[in-house]
Structure formats: C-alpha cells, structure tokens
Amino acid sequence: MYILINAMKNLLRNKGRNILIAAVTLAIIVSTVVTLTIGNASSKIIEDTRLRVGSKVNIAIDLQEHGRSGKMEMPEAGIDDFFSYAQSDYLSKSILSAQLYLYSATTFAVDDDSKAQGIWESNDGTGEVRKAGTMVLIGNSDPDTLADFNVDGGKKILPGGRMYSGLDECIISSDLAELNGISVGDTISTRSVFEPAKNFSLVVVGIYSDETAAYPGPAYEEAKFFVFNRRNEVITSFETVMSKGFETDEGIQINAEYYLKNPDDISKFEAEVRAKGLPDDYSVSINQRELDGITGPLKSMAGITSTFMDVILILGAIVLVLLSFIAVRERKYEVGVLRAMGMEKAKIAAGILSEAVIISLMCLIIGLGIGSAASQPIADRILSDQVEVAAVKTKADSENLQFLVMSGKTEFVNGLNGYTPVSEIQVALDAHTVIQIILIALALAGLSGVIGIAVITRYEPLKILRERN
C-alpha cells in the first residue's frame, strides 16, 4: 500500500513530465481502441460473409480450357450429375430446381386473350398437333429459397392456403386463380410441351399475391407473350417434377446450387466431382469474385486501420521509451537517496512500475470512452470512401466472363450476381476488443516501467550521488 501511495504522490509531484507521458499513452490507446473496434467488427462481417456467400460453389465452363481442347460444342452436365454431386459430404446443403413449359386445355393463362391455350401449334412429324406452352412449372427443393417469398420485404405473399410440402402439391398466383375460378384444394391438369410429354395433376394448396413485374421487359408486355408472364407460374417441389421420370434434359431446365460446409474445402470438393466425371472444361470455384466485391470495401478499411495502428504503436512506443528514459534519468538523485537510505531495488522498481500502471489505467479508462465514441463516425467515413473506390473499380472491371452451361442452361457469370458491397457497418466495443486493449495498455505500462528498472539496476547509490552535478 505504501508503494501505491508514494507512487500517487510522485505523479502529483511531477505533473508536467507525467502529463506528457499520459498524453502519449492516451493517444496510443485511443488510436488502438478505434482501430481494433473497426478491425474486429470488419473481420466478423467478412467471416460471416465468407461463410454465407463464399460457401456457394460455381461450376462453370472454363472458356480458356475449352478453347485449348479444340471442341466445338459446349459440354453439358446431365441430370444424373446434379444428384451425384449433391451427395458430397463436403456440402452443407444443395438446392435443386427445375423449370419447364406447360400446356393445359382447361386452365387459361393470364393475358391470353385468345383463350386458345397457346400462341402457336406445331406438328412434330408424328401426326399429333401440339399446343405451345401457356404456363411455366417451377420445381424447387427448398421453399425457403424461393425468390421474392422473403418474409421481410417479399413481393410475393401467401395469404391463402399454405406452402407446398408433399408430392403433387403446388401454389399459384391470385391472378391465375381468379381468372380460372381456382380455389385452394382444386386440382389443375397440365402436360409438358416437349416430347415425351409428362402429365401433371397438381393440387393447389396455396394462392399467393404477386407484386413483382409481370414481364421481363416492355417488349414482352406489349406483345403479350403471356408464357413469360410471371402470373402464369405454377410452383411445386423439385421432387414432384422429377417424379415424372425425365430421362434426358430435353425440354426441362435444371439448375443446382451447392453450398460447402467450409469454403476451405473447395479443392476437396473439386477433386470429388472430378472423380465423378466432371469434364476438365469445367472450373469449380467458390464465389470469390462476389465475395471480394462484397467485402472489398471492408477489407480496404480494415487494412487502413491496421496500418494506422501499427504506425501509431511503433512511433508511440519509441516516444514513450524516450520520455520514460529521460524521466528516470531526471530522478537518479531521488533513486540514489532512497537506495542510500536502505530501500531495496525491488521496492523502488515496484514504485516506478506502479506509476506507469496508474498512468496507463487512467489513460485506458479515458481512452475507452473517447475511442468508443469516435469509432462509428470514423468507420462510416472510411467505409464511405472505400465504397466509392470499389464502385469505380467494379464499373471499370467488365472482364472475366464465364458461361454456365448445365443441362441446357447458359448463363453469364459476371459482376456480383445480385449481391451489393457492404456499405454500412455497426461498430461497438465488445469483450474481446476490451481485453486486447487492456493487454496493450499493460504492455505500454510494462515498457515504460522496464526503462526505470533498467536504470535502477545499472547504477549504485554512491555513484548516483557522486554524479548528481
């Protein structure tokens, strides 16, 4: 207790010198609080985004590899391949979807003013005249991933009935139901357009309201290509579609989304699908482009704050060491007197170390408050600047196009595929950050105290007194 009381008196006795040391320590701690708070918040968001976005696997044709092979036709993965890849133990989930055109003699399509159940007829050489598709059947293995059915802000709402769950169950739009007088519990009979035709008898278990754009563009709407009208979609399970026994991918468009348990397992997953027969023309990768696009501003901000913290710590430590060394040299006579009076080196060292710890703790309390208040506006400003830089880079970067050709589907893979860069971040002190800052404050106190201890152990009391002048 005597050592602590004496340390407090010494701090008050030498105000000017200790205020200077405290100012340097406070600047280091405030900078550390800001940078660690921003850095840890950024790292958490980056890791969460990596697991959410980076876990999705892209299986796409590598155009360079395909060009070197000299093949003219684009290779395609068949229906069986989708199921085979989905069995991998490296996957957390697989989302399979199918889409095909339907024709119905009893169910009219929205915007089909002719009521002819089709916009053209064709004869495939068998003598049978077939109608064109009037509706689109969409099968999805996971209803929770259906587009526009999000609980928050979804443009499709299911006020009547329920979501499909069993075989041969479906949901339809309120427009289609109202046009045909369909209620929940009714059955609609349809058939696929392409041969060999598959017949579907689907029980309507839900009717949803749809606020999405009816057509993909003005030209479709003006011409009333009703087969592209989203109100004519019939949504069911993937199992319902595939239960009809499609042996080839003709007339049906199948898509698969694979999600890894850990994005780091991408090389193992690639080796597995290669062994299952995936051609070398295909590349297997995670959404690195999308991931970089989303987290790019955060990574840049984290890099800036990390560099700033390193510079502050290094320069601050150097200044602190110099100030501590000068301060202890000014107190050589005081140390010599105490040693001549019989005080042990350990107690004197403990007193000097206590002074450094008291200064650091006071600066820690003040620094936590100032740094916590300053972290959010600083993060907002830096992130805003980095988002603008990323937007310019994304706009200028239009290369690295890939084609996704799987079971008849060709898709350009470029940009962020609907994702947007992180433009907002909420930063706050957490327990982990506070512990890091406390350790840094104690390290600063230890560094400052070690200088005094080194001087004390170097000189003998008589030598110190002789060298007073």
C-alpha positions in Angstrom: 0.0 0.0 0.0 2.9 2.3 0.8 4.3 1.8 -2.6 1.0 2.8 -4.3 0.5 5.9 -2.1 4.1 7.0 -2.7 3.5 6.4 -6.5 0.5 8.6 -6.4 2.4 11.4 -4.6 5.2 11.1 -7.1 2.8 11.5 -10.0 1.3 14.7 -8.5 4.8 16.0 -7.6 6.0 15.7 -11.2 2.9 16.9 -13.1 4.5 18.3 -16.2 6.5 15.2 -17.1 3.7 12.8 -16.2 1.1 14.7 -18.2 3.4 14.5 -21.3 3.7 10.7 -20.8 0.0 10.4 -20.2 -0.8 12.3 -23.4 1.4 10.0 -25.5 -0.2 6.9 -23.8 -3.7 8.3 -24.3 -3.1 8.9 -27.9 -1.9 5.4 -28.4 -4.8 3.9 -26.5 -7.4 6.0 -28.3 -6.0 5.0 -31.7 -5.8 1.4 -30.6 -9.5 1.5 -29.5 -10.6 2.9 -32.8 -8.6 0.6 -35.0 -9.3 -2.6 -33.0 -13.0 -1.8 -32.8 -13.3 -1.2 -36.5 -10.9 -4.1 -37.4 -12.7 -6.6 -35.2 -16.2 -5.6 -36.5 -14.9 -5.8 -40.1 -13.3 -9.2 -39.5 -16.6 -10.6 -38.1 -18.6 -9.3 -41.0 -16.0 -10.6 -43.5 -16.0 -14.0 -41.9 -19.8 -14.2 -41.8 -20.0 -13.1 -45.4 -17.3 -15.7 -46.4 -19.4 -18.5 -44.8 -22.6 -17.2 -46.3 -21.6 -16.1 -49.8 -18.2 -17.9 -50.2 -19.7 -21.3 -49.5 -21.7 -21.3 -52.7 -20.0 -23.3 -55.4 -19.8 -22.2 -59.0 -19.4 -25.0 -61.6 -18.9 -23.2 -64.8 -17.2 -23.8 -68.2 -13.7 -22.5 -68.3 -13.6 -20.9 -71.8 -9.8 -20.9 -71.9 -9.6 -24.6 -71.1 -12.5 -25.3 -73.6 -10.6 -23.4 -76.3 -7.5 -25.4 -75.8 -9.4 -28.6 -76.1 -10.4 -27.8 -79.6 -14.0 -28.9 -79.1 -16.8 -27.1 -81.0 -19.7 -27.9 -78.8 -20.2 -26.8 -75.2 -20.1 -29.7 -72.8 -23.1 -30.2 -70.6 -23.7 -31.9 -67.3 -26.6 -34.3 -67.3 -29.4 -34.8 -64.8 -27.7 -37.6 -63.0 -24.6 -35.5 -62.4 -26.7 -33.0 -60.4 -27.8 -35.7 -58.0 -24.3 -37.2 -57.8 -22.6 -34.0 -56.9 -25.3 -33.3 -54.2 -24.3 -36.4 -52.3 -20.9 -35.0 -51.3 -20.1 -34.9 -47.6 -18.4 -31.6 -48.0 -21.8 -29.9 -48.7 -24.0 -28.3 -46.1 -26.9 -28.2 -48.5 -27.9 -28.5 -52.1 -30.7 -26.6 -53.7 -32.1 -28.2 -56.9 -34.6 -26.5 -59.2 -36.3 -27.4 -62.4 -38.3 -25.4 -64.9 -40.4 -26.5 -67.9 -43.2 -25.2 -70.1 -46.8 -26.5 -69.5 -49.9 -26.7 -71.7 -53.4 -27.0 -70.3 -56.7 -27.4 -72.1 -58.7 -26.4 -69.1 -56.6 -23.7 -67.4 -56.3 -20.3 -69.2 -53.2 -18.2 -69.0 -53.2 -14.6 -67.8 -53.1 -12.2 -70.8 -54.1 -15.0 -73.2 -56.9 -13.0 -74.7 -57.4 -15.6 -77.5 -58.3 -18.2 -74.9 -56.8 -20.7 -77.3 -54.5 -22.2 -74.7 -51.4 -21.4 -76.8 -49.9 -19.0 -79.2 -48.9 -21.5 -81.9 -49.4 -25.1 -82.9 -46.7 -27.5 -84.2 -46.6 -30.8 -85.8 -43.5 -32.9 -84.8 -44.0 -35.4 -87.6 -46.0 -37.9 -85.6 -49.3 -36.6 -86.8 -50.1 -35.1 -83.4 -50.7 -31.4 -83.3 -49.3 -29.9 -80.0 -50.1 -26.6 -78.4 -47.4 -24.3 -77.2 -46.7 -23.7 -73.6 -49.0 -21.3 -71.7 -47.6 -21.7 -68.2 -44.3 -22.4 -66.6 -43.8 -25.1 -64.0 -41.1 -24.3 -61.4 -39.9 -27.0 -59.1 -37.7 -26.2 -56.1 -36.3 -28.5 -53.5 -36.2 -25.8 -50.7 -39.3 -23.5 -50.5 -37.4 -21.2 -48.2 -35.1 -20.1 -51.1 -37.9 -19.2 -53.5 -37.3 -15.8 -55.0 -39.5 -12.9 -53.8 -41.0 -15.0 -51.0 -38.8 -13.5 -48.3 -40.6 -12.9 -45.0 -39.2 -9.3 -44.8 -40.0 -7.2 -47.9 -41.0 -10.1 -50.1 -43.0 -9.2 -53.2 -44.9 -12.5 -53.1 -47.1 -13.1 -50.1 -49.1 -16.3 -49.4 -52.3 -15.2 -47.6 -54.4 -18.1 -48.7 -53.6 -21.7 -48.0 -50.0 -22.9 -47.3 -46.7 -23.6 -49.0 -46.4 -26.9 -50.9 -44.8 -29.7 -48.9 -46.0 -33.0 -50.4 -45.8 -34.7 -53.8 -48.1 -33.2 -56.5 -48.9 -30.1 -54.5 -48.5 -26.6 -55.9 -49.1 -22.9 -55.4 -50.3 -20.4 -58.0 -50.8 -16.7 -58.3 -54.0 -15.0 -57.3 -54.3 -13.6 -60.9 -54.2 -17.1 -62.4 -56.6 -18.5 -59.7 -59.1 -15.7 -60.2 -59.1 -16.0 -64.0 -59.9 -19.7 -63.8 -62.0 -19.8 -60.7 -59.5 -21.9 -58.8 -59.7 -22.3 -55.1 -57.4 -24.0 -52.5 -58.0 -27.7 -52.8 -58.7 -27.7 -56.5 -56.7 -29.8 -59.0 -55.2 -28.5 -62.2 -54.4 -30.8 -65.0 -51.5 -29.9 -67.3 -48.9 -31.6 -69.5 -45.3 -30.7 -70.5 -44.9 -29.3 -74.0 -41.8 -31.2 -75.2 -41.9 -34.9 -76.0 -42.1 -37.3 -74.4 -44.9 -35.3 -72.7 -45.4 -35.7 -69.0 -48.8 -35.3 -67.4 -49.2 -33.4 -64.1 -52.3 -33.4 -61.8 -51.4 -30.8 -59.2 -53.4 -30.0 -56.1 -53.5 -26.2 -55.4 -52.6 -25.9 -51.7 -51.8 -22.1 -51.7 -52.6 -19.0 -53.6 -50.2 -16.1 -53.4 -50.4 -12.4 -54.2 -47.7 -11.2 -56.6 -46.3 -7.6 -56.8 -43.3 -8.4 -59.0 -43.1 -7.1 -62.6 -45.3 -9.3 -64.7 -42.9 -9.4 -67.7 -39.1 -9.3 -68.0 -39.3 -6.2 -70.3 -41.6 -3.8 -72.0 -41.4 -5.6 -75.4 -42.7 -8.8 -73.8 -45.6 -6.9 -72.2 -46.5 -5.0 -75.3 -46.6 -8.2 -77.4 -48.3 -10.1 -74.5 -46.0 -13.1 -74.6 -48.1 -14.5 -71.8 -45.9 -17.6 -71.4 -43.3 -15.2 -69.9 -45.9 -13.6 -67.6 -44.8 -14.4 -64.0 -48.5 -14.6 -63.0 -48.6 -17.9 -65.0 -46.1 -19.6 -62.9 -47.0 -22.8 -61.2 -44.7 -23.5 -58.3 -44.2 -27.0 -56.9 -41.5 -29.2 -55.4 -38.5 -30.4 -57.3 -39.4 -34.0 -56.3 -42.8 -33.5 -58.0 -41.2 -32.5 -61.3 -38.6 -35.3 -61.2 -41.1 -38.0 -60.2 -42.4 -38.0 -63.8 -39.3 -39.8 -64.9 -37.3 -37.3 -67.0 -34.5 -39.4 -68.6 -32.9 -36.6 -70.5 -32.6 -32.9 -70.1 -34.6 -32.1 -73.3 -37.4 -29.7 -72.5 -36.5 -29.3 -68.9 -34.1 -26.8 -67.4 -32.4 -27.9 -64.3 -30.2 -25.8 -62.0 -28.3 -26.8 -58.9 -26.8 -24.7 -56.1 -24.2 -26.3 -53.9 -23.1 -24.9 -50.5 -20.0 -26.0 -48.8 -19.8 -26.6 -45.0 -16.5 -24.8 -45.1 -15.3 -22.7 -48.1 -11.8 -24.0 -47.5 -12.9 -27.5 -48.7 -13.4 -26.3 -52.3 -10.3 -28.2 -53.5 -11.5 -31.4 -51.9 -15.0 -31.0 -53.4 -13.5 -30.3 -56.8 -11.4 -33.5 -56.6 -14.5 -35.5 -55.7 -16.6 -34.1 -58.6 -13.7 -34.7 -61.0 -13.6 -38.3 -59.9 -17.4 -38.5 -60.5 -16.8 -37.5 -64.1 -16.9 -33.7 -64.3 -15.1 -32.7 -67.5 -11.9 -30.7 -67.4 -13.7 -28.0 -69.4 -15.5 -27.0 -66.2 -14.0 -24.9 -63.4 -15.0 -25.4 -59.8 -14.7 -22.4 -57.6 -16.4 -20.6 -54.8 -18.0 -17.1 -55.3 -14.6 -15.4 -54.9 -15.5 -12.6 -57.3 -18.7 -11.9 -55.5 -17.1 -12.3 -52.1 -14.3 -9.8 -53.0 -16.8 -7.4 -54.4 -19.0 -7.5 -51.3 -16.2 -7.4 -48.7 -13.7 -5.3 -50.7 -14.5 -2.0 -49.0 -14.4 -3.7 -45.6 -11.0 -5.3 -46.3 -9.7 -2.0 -47.5 -10.9 -0.2 -44.4 -9.5 -2.9 -42.1 -6.2 -2.7 -43.9 -6.1 1.1 -43.5 -6.9 1.0 -39.8 -4.5 -1.9 -39.2 -1.6 0.0 -40.9 -2.5 3.1 -38.9 -2.5 1.2 -35.6 0.9 -0.4 -36.4 2.4 3.0 -37.2 0.9 4.6 -34.0 2.1 1.7 -31.8 5.6 1.8 -33.2 6.1 5.5 -33.1 4.2 5.8 -29.8 6.3 3.1 -28.2 9.5 4.9 -29.3 8.4 8.2 -28.0 7.2 6.6 -24.7 10.6 4.9 -24.3 12.5 8.2 -24.8 10.2 10.1 -22.4 10.5 7.3 -19.7 14.3 7.2 -20.1 14.6 11.0 -19.7 12.2 10.9 -16.8 14.1 8.3 -14.9 17.4 10.0 -15.5 16.0 13.1 -14.0 15.1 11.1 -10.9 18.5 9.5 -10.5 19.3 11.5 -7.4 15.9 10.6 -5.9 16.7 6.9 -6.5 20.2 7.3 -5.1 18.8 8.8 -1.9 16.3 6.0 -1.5 18.9 3.4 -2.1 21.3 5.1 0.4 18.5 5.0 3.0 18.4 1.3 2.6 15.3 0.8 0.3 15.6 -2.3 -1.8 15.9 -2.2 -5.6 12.7 -4.3 -5.9 10.6 -1.8 -4.0 11.9 1.2 -5.9 11.3 -0.7 -9.2 7.8 -1.6 -8.0 7.1 2.1 -7.2 8.2 3.2 -10.7 6.2 0.4 -12.3 3.2 1.3 -10.2 3.4 4.9 -11.5 3.5 3.6 -15.1 0.5 1.3 -14.4 -1.5 4.1 -12.8 -0.9 6.4 -15.8 -1.9 3.6 -18.2 -5.0 2.7 -16.3 -6.2 6.3 -16.2 -5.5 6.7 -19.9 -7.2 3.3 -20.5 -10.5 4.5 -18.9 -10.5 7.8 -20.7 -9.3 6.2 -24.0 -12.0 3.6 -24.0 -14.7 6.3 -23.8 -13.1 8.6 -26.4 -12.3 5.7 -28.8 -15.7 4.1 -28.5 -17.4 7.4 -29.3 -15.1 8.1 -32.2 -15.1 4.6 -33.8 -18.5 4.8 -35.5 -18.1 8.2 -37.3 -14.5 7.3 -38.4 -15.7 3.9 -39.6 -18.6 5.5 -41.6 -16.2 8.0 -43.2 -13.5 5.5 -44.2 -16.1 2.9 -45.4 -17.9 5.5 -47.5 -14.7 6.4 -49.3 -13.8 2.8 -49.9 -17.3 2.1 -51.3 -16.9 4.9 -53.8 -13.5 3.5 -54.8 -15.0 0.0 -55.2 -17.9 1.3 -57.3 -15.5 2.9 -59.7 -13.4 -0.3 -59.9 -16.4 -2.5 -60.4 -17.7 -0.3 -63.2 -14.4 -0.4 -65.0 -13.9 -4.1 -64.5 -16.0 -5.9 -67.1 -13.8 -8.8 -68.0 -13.5 -12.5 -66.9 -16.9 -13.5 -68.3 -17.8 -17.2 -67.9 -20.6 -19.3 -69.3 -22.6 -21.5 -67.0 -23.9 -24.3 -69.2 -25.5 -27.1 -67.2 -28.4 -29.1 -68.5 -29.3 -26.7 -71.3 -28.9 -23.6 -69.3 -26.4 -20.9 -70.4 -25.8 -18.1 -68.1 -23.3 -15.3 -68.0 -21.4 -15.3 -64.7 -20.0 -11.8 -64.0 -20.5 -8.9 -61.5 -21.9 -9.6 -58.1 -24.9 -11.7 -59.2 -27.4 -9.6 -57.2 -25.2 -9.0 -54.2 -24.2 -5.5 -53.2 -21.0 -4.4 -51.4 -21.2 -3.8 -47.7 -21.8 -0.1 -47.3 -22.8 0.1 -43.7 -21.1 -1.2 -40.5 -22.1 -1.1 -36.9 -19.0 -0.9 -34.6 -19.1 -1.3 -30.9 -16.7 -2.3 -28.1 -17.0 -6.0 -27.2 -15.3 -8.1 -24.5 -12.7 -9.4 -26.9 -11.7 -5.9 -28.0 -11.6 -4.6 -24.4 -9.3 -7.5 -23.4 -7.0 -6.7 -26.3 -6.8 -3.0 -25.4 -6.2 -3.8 -21.7 -3.3 -6.0 -22.7 -1.8 -3.3 -24.9 -2.2 -0.8 -22.0 -0.4 -3.1 -19.6 2.3 -3.7 -22.2 2.8 0.1 -22.5 3.0 0.3 -18.7 5.5 -2.5 -18.6 7.5 -0.9 -21.4 7.6 2.4 -19.5 8.4 0.7 -16.2 11.2 -1.5 -17.6 13.2 1.6 -18.6 13.2 2.8 -15.0 14.0 -0.7 -13.7 16.9 -0.9 -16.1 18.4 2.4 -14.9 18.0 1.4 -11.2 19.8 -1.9 -11.6 22.6 -0.2 -13.6 23.8 2.3 -11.0 25.0 2.0 -7.4 23.6 4.6 -4.9 27.0 6.2 -4.1 27.8 6.6 -7.8 24.4 8.2 -8.4 25.0 10.7 -5.5 28.5 11.5 -6.7 27.2 12.2 -10.3 24.4 14.5 -9.0 26.1 17.5 -10.5 
